[in-house]
Amino acid sequence: MKAEIRKLATFVEEVHSEMGRPVSPPTRKAAAVAVIRNPFAGTYVEDLTLLMEMGAELGDLLGRRCVAALGIAPETAESYGKAAMVGENGELEHAAALLHPSMGKPLREAVHHGAALVPSSKKRGGPGQVLDIPLGHKDAAFVRSHFDGMEVTLNDAPRANEIMVAVVVTDSGRPLARVGGLKASEIEGKDGLR
């Protein structure tokens, strides 16, 4: 692996009750997080190919870790998202290089397809800062019940010369979703929108 990983963490969140009402089956989200050395920390580099290649490796690794943490078959994953936080000596473009050109394809393979764009966010921060990972349905962007997010934090990351990268996969939408729109059962899955 090209990425120098200092730390890996996996989180699973299950919601069994919302507003005093049972959520059955529980809604579940898994986040897999990698803390890597930023090879370009403190310097401006025109060619970010190395980070793009790392993004592909991490999309596969973190996507598979999420599916395993949920204990589901990859094709039953419903939504996904990705995010990265660069430490103070990094730049937002380092996060973009990890997330955008190459991470999506291996992440989609880890969840057995995915026609919709993978929602993403990027930011600069330091140890203990919250990273928000936006979520959307993997096959149709207009499924409102799956507009969601998950927060992760690591008390010691990212350090100044690191990047914290996260992927989230779910096996459901929001608990008790009821704002209308396209239902997951109505997805055509042709264009990533409907």
C-alpha positions in Angstrom: 0.0 0.0 0.0 1.3 3.4 -0.9 -0.4 5.2 2.0 1.6 5.1 5.2 -1.2 4.4 7.7 -0.6 5.3 11.4 -4.0 4.3 12.6 -7.2 2.6 11.6 -10.6 2.9 13.4 -14.0 1.5 12.7 -17.3 2.7 14.3 -20.8 1.3 14.1 -23.8 3.3 15.1 -27.2 1.6 15.6 -30.4 3.6 16.3 -33.1 1.5 18.0 -35.4 4.3 19.1 -36.1 7.8 17.9 -38.4 10.3 19.7 -39.6 7.5 21.9 -40.6 5.3 19.0 -39.0 2.0 18.1 -36.9 1.8 15.0 -37.2 -1.7 13.7 -35.1 -2.9 12.2 -32.5 -0.5 13.7 -30.8 1.9 11.3 -27.1 1.2 11.1 -24.1 3.2 9.8 -20.4 2.1 9.8 -17.5 4.4 9.5 -14.0 3.3 8.7 -11.2 5.8 9.3 -7.6 5.8 8.3 -5.0 8.3 9.5 -2.2 8.6 7.0 1.0 10.6 6.6 0.6 13.5 4.2 3.5 13.1 1.8 3.1 16.7 0.6 2.6 18.4 4.0 4.3 21.8 4.2 5.1 22.0 0.5 3.3 23.0 -2.7 3.4 20.1 -5.2 1.8 20.4 -8.7 1.4 16.7 -9.3 -0.9 15.0 -6.7 -1.0 11.6 -8.5 0.4 9.9 -5.4 -2.5 11.0 -3.3 -4.9 10.0 -6.0 -3.4 6.5 -6.0 -3.7 6.4 -2.2 -7.3 7.4 -2.6 -8.0 4.3 -4.7 -6.3 2.0 -2.1 -8.2 3.6 0.7 -11.6 3.5 -1.0 -11.2 -0.3 -1.3 -9.8 -0.8 2.2 -12.2 1.5 4.1 -15.3 0.4 2.0 -14.6 -3.3 2.7 -14.1 -2.5 6.4 -17.5 -0.8 6.6 -19.3 -3.7 4.9 -17.5 -6.1 7.3 -18.4 -4.1 10.3 -22.1 -4.1 9.4 -21.9 -7.8 8.7 -23.8 -7.4 5.4 -23.5 -8.7 1.9 -22.0 -5.8 -0.2 -25.1 -5.6 -2.4 -27.3 -4.9 0.6 -25.5 -1.6 1.4 -27.8 1.3 0.8 -25.9 4.5 1.2 -22.3 5.8 1.3 -20.2 8.9 1.8 -16.6 9.9 2.2 -14.6 12.8 3.8 -11.1 13.9 4.6 -9.5 16.3 7.0 -5.9 17.6 6.4 -3.7 18.6 9.3 -2.5 22.2 9.5 0.5 21.6 7.2 -1.8 20.2 4.4 -4.0 21.9 1.9 -7.6 21.2 0.9 -6.4 20.1 -2.5 -4.7 17.2 -0.8 -8.0 16.0 0.6 -9.6 16.5 -2.8 -6.9 14.4 -4.5 -7.6 11.5 -2.1 -11.4 11.7 -2.4 -12.3 12.5 -6.0 -10.4 11.1 -8.9 -9.9 7.5 -7.8 -11.6 6.6 -4.5 -15.2 6.2 -5.9 -14.6 3.2 -8.2 -13.1 0.9 -5.5 -15.7 2.1 -3.0 -18.5 1.2 -5.4 -16.9 -2.2 -5.9 -16.8 -2.7 -2.1 -20.6 -2.1 -1.9 -21.4 -4.0 -5.1 -22.2 -1.2 -7.5 -23.4 2.4 -6.8 -24.7 4.5 -9.6 -24.9 7.8 -7.7 -22.1 10.2 -6.9 -20.5 9.6 -3.5 -21.2 12.6 -1.3 -18.1 14.1 0.2 -16.6 16.8 2.3 -13.1 18.1 3.1 -11.7 20.4 5.7 -8.6 21.4 7.6 -8.3 20.6 11.3 -6.4 19.2 14.1 -6.5 16.4 16.7 -10.0 15.7 18.1 -11.8 17.9 15.6 -15.1 16.4 14.3 -15.1 15.2 10.7 -18.6 15.2 9.1 -19.2 12.6 6.4 -22.3 13.3 4.2 -24.4 10.4 3.0 -26.7 9.7 0.1 -28.3 6.6 -1.4 -25.7 4.6 -3.5 -27.9 4.2 -6.5 -30.2 7.2 -6.7 -29.3 10.7 -5.5 -33.0 11.8 -5.1 -33.9 9.3 -2.4 -34.5 11.8 0.5 -34.7 9.1 3.2 -31.0 8.6 2.8 -29.8 12.2 3.0 -27.9 11.9 6.2 -24.5 12.1 7.7 -22.2 10.7 10.4 -19.6 12.3 12.6 -16.3 10.8 13.6 -13.5 12.1 15.8 -10.1 10.7 16.9 -8.5 12.3 19.9 -5.0 12.3 18.3 -5.7 12.9 14.6 -5.0 14.5 12.3 -1.7 15.7 13.4 -0.1 18.6 11.4 1.5 16.3 8.8 -1.4 13.8 8.5 -4.7 13.3 6.8 -7.7 11.7 8.3 -9.8 9.9 5.7 -13.2 8.3 6.4 -15.8 6.3 4.5 -19.3 5.5 5.7 -21.6 2.8 4.5 -25.1 2.1 5.8 -27.7 -0.6 5.5 -30.6 1.8 5.8 -31.8 5.3 5.6 -32.6 7.7 8.4 -34.6 6.5 11.3 -38.4 7.1 10.8 -37.8 9.0 7.5 -41.0 10.7 6.4 -40.2 13.8 4.2 -41.5 12.2 1.0 -39.7 12.0 -2.3 -38.5 9.0 -4.2 -38.6 5.8 -2.2 -35.7 3.3 -2.2 -38.1 0.7 -3.6 -38.8 3.0 -6.6 -35.2 3.3 -7.7 -34.6 2.7 -11.4 -30.8 2.9 -11.0 -30.1 4.0 -14.5 -28.5 7.5 -14.1 -27.6 7.8 -10.5 -30.4 10.3 -9.9 -33.6 8.3 -9.8 
